[in-house]
Amino acid sequence: MRKKSIERFQNAVFCEKTDRPPLGYLFFGGGKWVLDYLGVSFKDVYYKANGIVKAQTMAQKMFQCDNVMSPWGCLTIEAEAFGCKIQKMKDDYPRIVERIIKSENDIKSLSVPNPRKNGRMPLILESLRLLQEECGYRVPVIGMVCSPFIVASELIGLENILADTLLKPDFVHKLLDVATADCIDYVIEMIEQNIFAVMIENAYMNKTFLNVNDCKKFVFNYTEKLVREIKKHGVYVIEHNCSKEPYLDMSIELNPDILNFGSGNILKIKKQAPNLCLMGKVDHAHTVFFGTKYDVYKEAKLCLREGGPLGFILSTGCEIPFNAPFDNIRALADVVNEGWTL
């Protein structure tokens, strides 16, 4: 009997043998090929629950990956629910055109959104429910939430919040308290849809933005609260940090079930955290986008050699570019279909 994708992911989490390496799919990588096949635009599918389901299930078949997920690589969903205004794009994620926090006083009127009523949160919850109904018995359904720091940065602007960590730290902590409450409410509703895991987008936990002490105070501590809440409900946590200079020690300290990363040494992390399932780290932006099919094949094989055969999911470090070459994307499936023979 053919092994189900959900069993591959489950076994990888527990560092147990899999029939072949699981292939993880991030967000809506290589989406151009899916949309061209369906004859629709990004805007046609991303703002409808059944559109997300149709596009994700097609991507899963087309790229032969082992999971589906919703939402995609969009950082604006939580912020829009708070009241930020967005601009919808035809073939890209929406952009914030007006932020809800313009001065320190605005936080007084800031209230935690209702995930069942505000912004696109209800749409995402419905898409997760439909994905679970459609394929959850065989394919892991993964929900995605931004970390509290990313949510807060979208409410006020990244440059502003980074400056305020130095100039107005008390204000930033207040803003992060509200953002964390929002993230927790949102993921609890996601978990109600019986999903396999929650991925936390945590790319701002990096050395470029904050020194180690400030990152611990403003990013790690609030993300840790979110991780603890997710784990209380018995759902797996995927820590996603695709930054070029991540604080991977902090990512490990969060105690996720899966660590998805784009920069870092697989062998070193395996030695440091031998019971942690790793997911990565084929270079999405350079190798998959600009390389040849053979370049992707070689890099994926190296990742498997270093990461496998226990506790490793082959994937990219972040979302594959929208119009990356189709053969390059499918090279990842070619590698996992060869199994663990390296």
N, C-alpha and C positions, 0 to 999 in steps of 0.2 A: 504493500500500500504506500502511495506517495506521502511523504511527510508533509504536514501542514506548516506553513510559514510561522504560525503562532508558536508551534512547538520548537522551531529553530530559535526564535527569539527567547523563549522561556528557558531553553537549555543553555543558551549563551549567558543569560543573566546568572544562572547557577553554576557557570563554568563546567558544564557537562558536555559530552560529545554531541555533535550534530551530524546529520547525514552529509551535509555540505555546509560551507560557510554561509551564514545568513547575509543577505544584501540589504542594507538600510537605505531608505529613500528620504531625502530631506525636502520638505516643503512642496514646491512644484518645479523642481529642477528639470531643465530641458523642455519646459512647457510648450514651447513653440510647436514641437512635433505632435503633441497631444491635441492642441487646438487646431492645427492644420488638418489633422485626421478627422476631427469632429466638425470642422467647418464653422468654428465660432471664434470670437475674440476673448481675450482675458476678461474683459468687462462683462461679457455675456455669462460667464460661469462663476466668477468670484463673488458676486453679490446675490447669489441664490444658493440655498442649501443643496438642492438637487443638482445644481451646476457643479458645485464643489465635488459632490459624490461622483458624478459622471466623469469629471476630469481626473480625479484621483484613481478611480478604479481602472480607467483606461491607461493611465500612467503605470499602474502596477502591472498590468498585462503587457504593455508595450516594452517596458524596461526590465521586466522580470524581477522586480524587487520584492522584498518580503514584508512590506508594511504600507499602510496608507496613513495620511495625517491631515488634520485641519486645526487651526488655520494654517496658512502658508507663511512665507518669510516676511510678514507684515508686522510692523511695530506700532501701528496706530489704533488697533482695535480697542484696547483698554482706554487710551486717551480720548478716542471719539465717544466712548460710553460716558466719560466724565463731562463731555461737552465741547471738546476741541472740534473745530470745523475742519473737514477734510475735502480734498479735491480728488474725485475719481478719475483714474487714467484708463485709457483704452487698453493698453498692453503692458501695464506695470501696476505695482502696488500703489494705493492712494497715498497722498501727501497731506500733512497738516498745513493748513493755510492760516489758521488762527488758533493760538494756544489759550487755554482757559486760565492759566496763572500768568498774570502780567506784573503783579506786584506782591509784596509780602502779605498785604491785607486780604488778597483774594482767597487765601487758604481758609479764612473764616467761613466762607460760604460754600466751601468744597464738601460735597457729600459723596459717600461711596455709592457707585451705580448699582442698580439691580440687574444682575446678569440675564434675567428673564425678560427684561423690558428695554434696556438702554442700548443704543447704538446697534452694532452688528453682533453683539454677544448672543442674542437669541438665535440669529442665523447660524452662528458657529455651533452652538449647542445642538440645533436641529441637524446640521450636517454630520456631527459626530454620532447622533442617534441613528441617522440613516446609514452611515458607513458601518456602524456596528450591526445593524439589521442585515445589511447587504453582504458583508464579508467578515464580520468580527469573529465568527466561529472558526475561521481558517487563517485569517490575516490579522496581525496586530493593528489596532486602531490607536493612533497616538494624537493626543491633544497638545497644543502648544500655548504657553503663556509667557509673557515677558516678565523678567525679574522686576521686583519693586523699583530698583534703581532706574531701569530702562523706562518703566511706566512714568516715574517722576520726571525723568529727563524729557519725555515727550510732552508732559504737561507744561513745562516751563522753558524747554530748550536746553540742549546739551551743554553749550558754552555757559549758559547761565547757572545751571546746577553745579557744574564743575567749579565755577568761581564762588558760588555760595557755600560750597563745602569748606572754603577757607574764610569767607567773609561773614556768613550767616549760618553756621553749623546747626544751631537750634532750629531754625526755620526748615532746613533740609531734613532734619530728623522728624519734624512734624509732618512734612510732606510725604516722607517715606512711610510713616505710620498709616496714613490714609491709603497710599498706594499698596501697601502690604495687605491691608484689610480688603481692598478691591481684588487683588490677586487670589487671596484665599477664598473669597466668596465665589469667584469665577471658576476656580479649579474644582471646588466642591460640586458645582453644577455640572462641570465636565465629567467628573467621576460618576455622577448619577446616570450618565449615559452608558455605563459599564465598559468604559474604554480600558485598554491594556496599560497605557502609560501616559504620563504628562511630561512633555519636554519643556524645560525652563530655558528660555533664550537669555543667556547670561554673558554675552560677549563684552559687556562693559567692565567686567571684572578682569582688568588688564593693567599692565605696567605703564602703558602709554598715558592713560587718563589719570590714575591716582597712585600715590605711593602706597606701600604695603599697609601701613597703619590706617590711612584714610579708607583704603579699599575694604579693609576688615570692618571698619565702623559703618561705612555707608552702603556697601554692597553685600559683603558676606553675611553680616549679622541678620539683615532683613531677608536675604535669600534663604538662610538657614531656617527661619520661622516658616517660610513657605514650604520648604522641603519636609519639615516635621509634620506639617498639617497634611500634606499629600500622603505621607507614609502612614499616618493614623488611619487613613481610609483604605489601606491595603492595595494601593496602586503603585506601580513602578515609577521611579523618578529618573528621567534622562537629563543630565546636566549638559547643556550645549554651550560651548565657548569656542567660537571660531576666530578669536582675535589673534593677531600675529605675535603678541607677547602676553599670553595669558598667565594668570596666577594659578597654575595647575595644582600646586599644593593646596590652595584654598578649595579648588574644585573637588579634589579628593576628600578634603576635610568635611565637605558638605554631606558626605556619605550617600551619594546617589547610587542607584542600581546600575546605571550605564553612564559612562562618560564619553560624550561625543566632542571631539576636538580636531583642530586643523593644524596646530603647531605644537610640537613636542616630540619627545623620543619615546616610541612605543615600548622598547625594551626597558627603558628606565622606569616608566610608569608601571609596567608589569611587575618589575622587581619591587617597587615601592608599595604597590597595592595589588598583590597577586590574586585577590578574590574579587576584584572589581572588573566588571565587563567593560571592555573598551569598544568604541565605535568610531571608525575613521579609517585613515586620514588622507585619502587620495586628494591631491591638490585640485580643487574644483575650478579655481580661477585661472590657473596656468596650464596644468597638464591636460585636464579634460577640455578646456576651451581652446587652447592654442596648440596642444600637442597632437601627435598622431594616435591612431588606435593602438599601435604597438607601445607607444609611450605610456598610455593609460594601463595597458596590460602589464607592463614591466613594474610600474609603480604599485599597482594593486597586488601583484604577486609578492612584492617585497613587504607590503603591509601584512599580508597573510602569513608570510614566513616569520615575521617578528611578533605578530599578535596571536596566532593560532597555535594549536587547534581548539583550545578551551578558553571561553570567555572573550570572544572577539567577534564583532560584527563588521564586515567590510562596508565602508561607506565613504562619502566625501567629507571634507572638513566643514563644508557649508553647502548652501544651495548651488547646484550646477547652474551656470548661466543659462538664461532663457533660450538662446539660440545656439547652444553648444552643438558640435557635430553629432549626429545621431549615432554613427558608428562608434564614436568615443564613449558615449553613454552605455551603449550595449556591450562594450568591451568589459565593463564591470560584471555583467551577467555571464559573459563567456568565462571569466576567471572563476566565479563561484560555482558554475556548472561543472568545472573540471574537478571540483571537490578539494579535499585537503592535500592532494598529491602536489608537492611543491618542487 
